[in-house]
Amino acid sequence: MPAKRLPDKMFYRIGEISRYTGLEPHVLRYWETEFEQLAPNKSGSRQRLYRRQDVDLILKIKGLLYDQGYTIQGAKKALGRARARNADAPPLPEAVREDLRSLRREIESLVEILKET
């Protein structure tokens, strides 16, 4: 966990986030390339400007990788599952899901037919 409290402001620079999270700036920059959800704004001078939600995501990624032992790929999948669980859309009824599965099978059949021609 972070050693000190993050000040309450709209944007944070990479150095502040580095000190708060205990992660080196190059690690934060690397994670931006690996995790599409992590995309801080950039100022006119190209400085990264992280929001509070970015910091929360960084801490979640750090927990997955360092505390729980996930790989980068595993952490991506875990974040994807978490996002899917938190989606606002209600789950589809089973009848609709079955219709979609049937439609997918039909499309796959058509693709196979097109490959043969």
Residue pairs with C-beta under 8 A, 6 or more apart in sequence:
2 20
2 21
2 22
2 59
3 20
3 22
4 20
6 12
6 16
6 20
6 52
6 55
7 16
10 51
11 41
11 49
11 50
11 51
12 20
12 49
12 50
12 51
12 55
13 47
13 48
13 49
13 50
14 25
14 28
14 29
14 47
14 48
14 50
15 25
17 23
17 28
17 50
17 54
17 55
17 58
18 24
18 25
18 28
20 55
21 28
21 55
21 58
21 59
21 62
23 58
23 62
28 48
28 58
29 48
31 38
31 58
31 61
32 38
32 39
32 40
34 72
34 76
35 57
35 61
35 75
35 76
35 79
37 57
37 79
37 83
38 54
38 57
38 58
38 61
40 48
40 49
40 50
40 51
40 54
41 48
41 49
41 51
42 48
42 49
43 49
50 58
60 79
61 75
61 79
64 70
64 74
64 75
64 78
64 79
65 71
65 72
65 75
70 78
92 100
